[in-house]
Amino acid sequence: MTIDVQPTAASTTRVPRQRARTPAQTAVIVGKYVLLVVIASLFIGPFLMLLSAAVKPSSQPVFSFPPDLIPRPPVIDWFVEAWTTIPYLTFVLNSLLYEVLILPAYLLVSTMTAYPLARISFRGRSFFFMLFLSTMFLPGELMLIPRFPVMSEMGLIDTIWAVVIPAILSSLGIFLAAAVVPQHPQRALRGRADRRCQ
């Protein structure tokens, strides 16, 4: 049994060939890539100097001019000293614990605060929203002083909770969540709630 396949119009259409670039177009493209390489080297250069200084032996100067990026010989003594002098692994685990504790609570508190500001009409809604926004302009260092007595009264000084609890409340999270909530249709949210009630 043989199957006769007829060519379709889509298979017989020819793809137009691209015209060759002119020398001026090629020069513009090459110039763009040269500019990108120069800009990238400005950002990558300090990182390479940092990496080179990290593996240089103590006999080789770090701040020499012109910079000597090649370590002779490369050593890892500085990394070993950093891991043994300070409890580096404890710092890493504390950072992971901090993020694991904060992220779910941060999302929950931000969305619960942003929903009424974005969906429910009530007197003073604009005022409260502007109040939240105005706290974004306060530097974080300014808030450290009032937080210390509060955490001290709660008995949380020298615990991870003294860092976690203030980080949960963020005007930036509320602002971003308030911008996202109106993008979801109210009917879909109401439908989900109706299905849960059944």
VEXDREN-2710 file (C-alpha; in Angstrom, 1 decimal):
% VEXDREN-2710
k/r/px/py/pz
1/MET/0.0/0.0/0.0
2/THR/1.5/3.3/-1.0
3/ILE/0.4/6.7/0.2
4/ASP/0.6/9.6/-2.2
5/VAL/1.4/12.8/-0.4
6/GLN/0.4/15.9/-2.3
7/PRO/2.5/19.0/-1.6
8/THR/0.5/21.7/0.1
9/ALA/0.7/25.4/-0.4
10/ALA/2.5/25.9/2.9
11/SER/5.2/23.4/1.9
12/THR/5.8/24.9/-1.5
13/THR/6.2/28.5/-0.4
14/ARG/9.8/29.6/-0.5
15/VAL/11.4/31.4/2.4
16/PRO/12.8/34.7/1.2
17/ARG/16.6/34.9/1.4
18/GLN/18.1/37.5/3.6
19/ARG/20.1/40.1/1.7
20/ALA/23.7/40.3/2.5
21/ARG/24.7/43.0/5.0
22/THR/26.4/46.1/3.7
23/PRO/29.8/47.0/5.1
24/ALA/28.2/49.9/7.0
25/GLN/25.7/47.6/8.7
26/THR/28.4/45.2/9.6
27/ALA/30.5/48.0/11.1
28/VAL/27.5/49.1/13.2
29/ILE/27.0/45.6/14.5
30/VAL/30.7/45.1/15.3
31/GLY/30.7/48.5/17.0
32/LYS/27.7/47.5/19.2
33/TYR/29.5/44.3/20.3
34/VAL/32.7/46.1/21.0
35/LEU/30.8/48.6/23.2
36/LEU/29.0/45.7/25.0
37/VAL/32.4/44.0/25.6
38/VAL/33.8/47.2/27.1
39/ILE/30.8/47.7/29.3
40/ALA/30.9/44.1/30.4
41/SER/34.6/44.3/31.3
42/LEU/33.8/47.3/33.6
43/PHE/31.5/45.0/35.5
44/ILE/33.5/41.8/35.3
45/GLY/36.9/43.4/36.0
46/PRO/36.3/44.1/39.7
47/PHE/35.0/40.6/40.2
48/LEU/38.1/39.1/38.5
49/MET/40.4/41.3/40.7
50/LEU/38.5/40.1/43.8
51/LEU/38.8/36.4/42.7
52/SER/42.5/36.9/41.9
53/ALA/43.1/38.5/45.3
54/ALA/41.3/35.7/47.1
55/VAL/43.7/33.0/45.7
56/LYS/47.0/35.0/45.8
57/PRO/49.6/33.9/48.4
58/SER/50.6/36.3/51.1
59/SER/53.9/36.9/49.5
60/GLN/52.3/38.5/46.4
61/PRO/51.0/42.0/46.8
62/VAL/47.2/42.5/46.2
63/PHE/47.2/46.2/45.5
64/SER/50.0/46.5/42.9
65/PHE/50.1/48.8/39.9
66/PRO/49.6/47.8/37.2
67/PRO/47.3/45.1/38.6
68/ASP/48.8/41.6/38.6
69/LEU/45.8/39.3/38.2
70/ILE/47.7/36.0/37.9
71/PRO/48.4/34.4/41.3
72/ARG/51.7/32.7/41.6
73/PRO/51.0/30.0/42.9
74/PRO/47.2/30.0/43.5
75/VAL/46.3/29.1/47.1
76/ILE/43.1/28.5/49.1
77/ASP/44.5/29.4/52.5
78/TRP/42.3/32.5/52.8
79/PHE/39.1/30.4/52.3
80/VAL/40.2/27.9/54.9
81/GLU/41.1/30.7/57.3
82/ALA/37.7/32.4/56.8
83/TRP/35.8/29.1/57.4
84/THR/37.8/28.3/60.5
85/THR/38.2/31.8/62.1
86/ILE/34.5/32.7/62.1
87/PRO/31.4/30.3/62.3
88/TYR/30.7/30.8/58.6
89/LEU/28.4/27.8/58.3
90/THR/26.3/29.1/61.2
91/PHE/25.9/32.4/59.4
92/VAL/24.7/30.6/56.2
93/LEU/22.2/28.5/58.2
94/ASN/20.9/31.5/60.0
95/SER/20.4/33.3/56.7
96/LEU/18.5/30.2/55.3
97/LEU/16.4/30.0/58.5
98/TYR/15.6/33.7/58.3
99/GLU/14.4/33.4/54.7
100/VAL/12.3/30.2/55.4
101/LEU/10.6/31.9/58.3
102/ILE/10.0/35.3/56.7
103/LEU/8.9/34.4/53.2
104/PRO/5.5/32.7/53.9
105/ALA/4.6/35.2/56.7
106/TYR/5.7/38.2/54.5
107/LEU/3.5/37.0/51.6
108/LEU/0.5/36.3/53.9
109/VAL/0.6/39.6/55.7
110/SER/1.3/41.7/52.6
111/THR/-1.6/40.1/50.6
112/MET/-4.0/40.3/53.6
113/THR/-3.2/44.0/54.0
114/ALA/-3.3/44.8/50.3
115/TYR/-6.6/43.1/49.5
116/PRO/-8.8/45.6/51.3
117/LEU/-6.8/48.5/50.0
118/ALA/-7.2/47.3/46.4
119/ARG/-10.7/45.8/46.4
120/ILE/-12.9/47.2/49.2
121/SER/-14.1/50.8/49.1
122/PHE/-14.1/52.4/52.5
123/ARG/-13.7/55.9/53.9
124/GLY/-10.0/56.8/54.2
125/ARG/-8.7/54.1/51.8
126/SER/-6.6/56.6/49.9
127/PHE/-5.3/58.0/53.2
128/PHE/-4.2/54.6/54.5
129/PHE/-2.6/53.7/51.1
130/MET/-0.6/57.0/51.1
131/LEU/0.4/56.3/54.7
132/PHE/1.8/53.0/53.7
133/LEU/3.6/54.5/50.7
134/SER/5.0/57.3/52.9
135/THR/6.8/54.7/55.1
136/MET/8.7/53.5/52.1
137/PHE/10.6/56.8/52.1
138/LEU/11.9/56.2/55.6
139/PRO/15.4/54.7/55.7
140/GLY/15.6/51.3/57.4
141/GLU/18.2/52.6/59.9
142/LEU/15.6/55.1/61.2
143/MET/13.3/52.2/62.3
144/LEU/16.0/50.4/64.2
145/ILE/15.8/52.7/67.2
146/PRO/12.0/52.3/67.9
147/ARG/12.1/48.6/67.2
148/PHE/14.8/47.9/69.9
149/PRO/12.6/48.9/72.9
150/VAL/9.7/47.0/71.5
151/MET/11.7/43.8/71.0
152/SER/13.3/44.3/74.5
153/GLU/9.8/44.6/76.1
154/MET/8.8/41.3/74.3
155/GLY/12.0/39.6/75.6
156/LEU/13.2/38.8/72.1
157/ILE/16.7/40.5/72.2
158/ASP/19.4/38.2/71.0
159/THR/17.0/35.9/69.2
160/ILE/16.2/35.4/65.6
161/TRP/12.6/36.5/66.2
162/ALA/13.8/40.0/66.9
163/VAL/14.9/40.1/63.2
164/VAL/12.1/38.1/61.7
165/ILE/9.0/39.9/63.2
166/PRO/9.9/43.4/62.0
167/ALA/10.8/42.1/58.6
168/ILE/7.4/40.6/58.1
169/LEU/5.8/44.1/58.0
170/SER/6.8/45.9/54.8
171/SER/5.2/48.7/53.0
172/LEU/6.9/47.6/49.8
173/GLY/5.2/44.2/49.9
174/ILE/1.9/45.8/50.6
175/PHE/2.4/48.2/47.7
176/LEU/3.3/45.4/45.2
177/ALA/0.5/43.2/46.4
178/ALA/-2.0/46.1/46.1
179/ALA/-0.8/46.5/42.5
180/VAL/-1.3/42.8/41.7
181/VAL/-4.7/42.1/43.4
182/PRO/-6.8/44.2/40.9
183/GLN/-5.4/42.3/38.0
184/HIS/-7.2/39.1/39.1
185/PRO/-10.9/39.2/38.2
186/GLN/-13.2/39.5/41.1
187/ARG/-15.5/36.9/39.7
188/ALA/-12.7/34.3/39.7
189/LEU/-11.9/35.0/43.4
190/ARG/-15.6/34.9/44.3
191/GLY/-15.9/31.6/42.4
192/ARG/-13.1/30.0/44.3
193/ALA/-14.7/31.1/47.6
194/ASP/-18.1/29.7/46.5
195/ARG/-16.5/26.4/45.6
196/ARG/-14.8/26.2/49.1
197/CYS/-18.1/26.9/50.8
198/GLN/-20.0/24.1/49.1
END
